[in-house]
Amino acid sequence: MWRKPDDDPQPPVRPEVVTVSYNEAARLLDGGEQVDAVPMLPEILAWLTPYVAENYKPEPKRKVKRNDPFARDGADRERGRTR
């Protein structure tokens, strides 16, 4: 994630957050931040691979609770009841 500095034009942009997490990058994008994908240097990949293999845990899937304001009314109509 990168930003333009407010007060100094040099450098024109500066990195704020570096992550290898797709989910974290997506959250930053959803928050309106500037995010670019860049290739990882092979040396960093070789250094990071054993750590990720040992410590990575996928984020648990969360159930989506739907907010359907007509769900109850529709169920009442199906039963022949009105409110």
NUBAMAR-107958 format. One record per residue (C-alpha): residue number from 1; residue in three letters; x, y, z. Coordinates in nm, 4 decimals, always signed. Last residue first. Layout:
<recs>
+-----+------+----------+----------+----------+
| seq | type |       c1 |       c2 |       c3 |
+-----+------+----------+----------+----------+
| NUM |  ALA |        X |        Y |        Z |
...
+-----+------+----------+----------+----------+
</recs>
This chain:
<recs>
+-----+------+----------+----------+----------+
| seq | type |       c1 |       c2 |       c3 |
+-----+------+----------+----------+----------+
|  83 |  ARG |  -4.9635 |  -0.8670 |  +0.9688 |
|  82 |  THR |  -5.1129 |  -1.1129 |  +0.7251 |
|  81 |  ARG |  -5.1388 |  -1.4869 |  +0.7463 |
|  80 |  GLY |  -5.1924 |  -1.7347 |  +0.4626 |
|  79 |  ARG |  -4.8933 |  -1.9486 |  +0.5532 |
|  78 |  GLU |  -4.6979 |  -1.8324 |  +0.2492 |
|  77 |  ARG |  -4.7873 |  -1.4714 |  +0.3339 |
|  76 |  ASP |  -4.6326 |  -1.5069 |  +0.6791 |
|  75 |  ALA |  -4.3082 |  -1.6485 |  +0.5357 |
|  74 |  GLY |  -4.2880 |  -1.3594 |  +0.2885 |
|  73 |  ASP |  -4.3359 |  -1.1057 |  +0.5660 |
|  72 |  ARG |  -4.0585 |  -1.2693 |  +0.7691 |
|  71 |  ALA |  -3.8093 |  -1.2646 |  +0.4791 |
|  70 |  PHE |  -3.8991 |  -0.9140 |  +0.3596 |
|  69 |  PRO |  -3.6290 |  -0.7225 |  +0.5508 |
|  68 |  ASP |  -3.3606 |  -0.9626 |  +0.4279 |
|  67 |  ASN |  -3.0379 |  -0.8998 |  +0.6165 |
|  66 |  ARG |  -2.8296 |  -1.1993 |  +0.5244 |
|  65 |  LYS |  -2.5903 |  -1.3343 |  +0.7806 |
|  64 |  VAL |  -2.2842 |  -1.4502 |  +0.5912 |
|  63 |  LYS |  -2.1172 |  -1.7395 |  +0.7633 |
|  62 |  ARG |  -1.7503 |  -1.6789 |  +0.8237 |
|  61 |  LYS |  -1.4744 |  -1.8847 |  +0.6694 |
|  60 |  PRO |  -1.1741 |  -1.9190 |  +0.8941 |
|  59 |  GLU |  -0.8634 |  -1.7350 |  +0.7752 |
|  58 |  PRO |  -0.6049 |  -1.9774 |  +0.6451 |
|  57 |  LYS |  -0.3240 |  -2.0606 |  +0.8859 |
|  56 |  TYR |  +0.0322 |  -1.9984 |  +0.7720 |
|  55 |  ASN |  +0.3023 |  -2.0549 |  +1.0356 |
|  54 |  GLU |  +0.5305 |  -2.3389 |  +0.9239 |
|  53 |  ALA |  +0.4969 |  -2.3122 |  +0.5454 |
|  52 |  VAL |  +0.4972 |  -1.9315 |  +0.5716 |
|  51 |  TYR |  +0.8248 |  -1.9311 |  +0.7646 |
|  50 |  PRO |  +0.9864 |  -2.1814 |  +0.5274 |
|  49 |  THR |  +0.8871 |  -1.9719 |  +0.2204 |
|  48 |  LEU |  +0.9997 |  -1.6307 |  +0.3516 |
|  47 |  TRP |  +1.3767 |  -1.6560 |  +0.2976 |
|  46 |  ALA |  +1.3459 |  -1.8159 |  -0.0471 |
|  45 |  LEU |  +1.0818 |  -1.5597 |  -0.1451 |
|  44 |  ILE |  +1.3025 |  -1.2759 |  -0.0225 |
|  43 |  GLU |  +1.5937 |  -1.3968 |  -0.2337 |
|  42 |  PRO |  +1.3677 |  -1.4522 |  -0.5358 |
|  41 |  LEU |  +1.2539 |  -1.0868 |  -0.5209 |
|  40 |  MET |  +0.8777 |  -1.0601 |  -0.4942 |
|  39 |  PRO |  +0.6936 |  -0.9268 |  -0.7968 |
|  38 |  VAL |  +0.4771 |  -0.6198 |  -0.7382 |
|  37 |  ALA |  +0.1022 |  -0.5957 |  -0.6866 |
|  36 |  ASP |  -0.0171 |  -0.2405 |  -0.6325 |
|  35 |  VAL |  -0.2427 |  -0.1020 |  -0.3616 |
|  34 |  GLN |  -0.3661 |  +0.2579 |  -0.3272 |
|  33 |  GLU |  -0.6037 |  +0.2739 |  -0.0301 |
|  32 |  GLY |  -0.9809 |  +0.3084 |  -0.0583 |
|  31 |  GLY |  -1.0749 |  +0.0878 |  +0.2368 |
|  30 |  ASP |  -1.1811 |  -0.1920 |  +0.0021 |
|  29 |  LEU |  -0.8297 |  -0.1807 |  -0.1432 |
|  28 |  LEU |  -0.6790 |  -0.2168 |  +0.2043 |
|  27 |  ARG |  -0.9115 |  -0.5083 |  +0.2804 |
|  26 |  ALA |  -0.8143 |  -0.6738 |  -0.0497 |
|  25 |  ALA |  -0.4440 |  -0.6350 |  +0.0320 |
|  24 |  GLU |  -0.5014 |  -0.7981 |  +0.3717 |
|  23 |  ASN |  -0.6888 |  -1.0854 |  +0.2089 |
|  22 |  TYR |  -0.4189 |  -1.1443 |  -0.0544 |
|  21 |  SER |  -0.1577 |  -1.1609 |  +0.2187 |
|  20 |  VAL |  +0.2027 |  -1.1101 |  +0.1043 |
|  19 |  THR |  +0.2132 |  -0.7724 |  +0.2727 |
|  18 |  VAL |  +0.4001 |  -0.4436 |  +0.2492 |
|  17 |  VAL |  +0.2442 |  -0.1412 |  +0.4148 |
|  16 |  GLU |  +0.3254 |  +0.2318 |  +0.3899 |
|  15 |  PRO |  +0.5299 |  +0.2575 |  +0.0698 |
|  14 |  ARG |  +0.6163 |  +0.6127 |  -0.0332 |
|  13 |  VAL |  +0.5144 |  +0.8222 |  -0.3321 |
|  12 |  PRO |  +0.6693 |  +1.1231 |  -0.5125 |
|  11 |  PRO |  +0.9860 |  +1.0933 |  -0.3049 |
|  10 |  GLN |  +1.0334 |  +1.3860 |  -0.2707 |
|   9 |  PRO |  +0.7248 |  +1.6097 |  -0.3052 |
|   8 |  ASP |  +0.7317 |  +1.6877 |  +0.0683 |
|   7 |  ASP |  +0.4240 |  +1.7944 |  +0.2687 |
|   6 |  ASP |  +0.1398 |  +1.5576 |  +0.1967 |
|   5 |  PRO |  +0.3374 |  +1.2509 |  +0.0925 |
|   4 |  LYS |  +0.1646 |  +1.0373 |  -0.1707 |
|   3 |  ARG |  +0.0578 |  +0.7003 |  -0.0348 |
|   2 |  TRP |  +0.1415 |  +0.3373 |  -0.0893 |
|   1 |  MET |  +0.0000 |  +0.0000 |  +0.0000 |
+-----+------+----------+----------+----------+
</recs>
